[in-house]
Amino acid sequence: MAAYVGDAVPAQRQGPDDGSRGELAIETEGLVKHFGTTRAVDGVDLRIPRGGVHGFLGPNGAGKTTTIRVLATLLRPDAGTARVFGHDVVTEADAVRARVSLTGQFASLDEDLSGAENLQLLARLLGYSRPAARQRTEQLLAAFGLGEAAGKQVKHYSGGMRRRIDIAASIVVRPDLIFLDEPTTGLDPRSRNQVWDVVRALVRGGTTVLLTTQYLDEADQLADRISVIDSGRVIAEGTPGELKASVGTGTLHVRVRDPQFRGAARALLERVLAVPVREESDPAALTARVDDASPVARALTALEDAEVGLAQFALGQPSLDEVFLALTGHPAESTGPRPTDPDEESQT
């Protein structure tokens, strides 16, 4: 896939460039949004600089999509403040909209039109001349690997193609900030990798990306910094490395050869390591977070002395899955009964 996703912005659409490279792309303080008696967003504070990818990580119903909709001026906050490139999302909504783009979880294009027709229509609506609209459409179709599908109706596109054409439509005029709301939900691994390439190309082109996801590997792959949100609140923030370090310097993964010995192995490991040991869904697997690697060798020797055979063991840095579990007490993919924005209920 080609990396070029820049554009020649029509003069009437070109946003102000104040030259302040150090300005914040997003700044919120005490942001609140409630639906009835439920606070979908419950005092969110964010300071996100320009450039790169900021991950917004949380389970279904955590408040990710509601926060995005407030930042994109689609919902008014009930309390607190939110500014995008210094512009208030309530009192300066037009200025915010001139600099951002939003791509939700589902394609928002006319499915009866072809990919090329959709992009040309949007380009014309956004101020391009007819020849410039055709040129921009050709650029985007080539950059997103959709040249051969240019004349095909969008309703006949695969899931991965739909996500790519939807993102392409969001950057007909390249935004300063793009909100990508769970862009790879439901995609196969190959399509996910293609979307990841698109995100990286956007950043190289100068766009700041706010990526909401419940996939830990996606955040690990793409995000420079991550905000972890749960029950409408940001509960942790940092680089992927910082978040991993916050829950321990390492993780021991052990897989016993015979699952019937897992209980004995767990008891022995907890005694030697002096830390809790978790049983995984794999009936032979155990995991323990360790702050000091020195007892690990003794623990493995103790297992050998007890004739508990191991099929596999590894000591490494904690994964983001383990970070999220440590922070929230539940996996990132879990869903809860907490009602939120009706639009978010099926999207976040």
Summary of the structure (lengths in Angstrom):
residues: 348
radius of gyration: 23.3
end to end distance: 28.4
largest distance: 77.6
contacts: 1143
relative contact order: 0.17
helix: 37%
strand: 26%
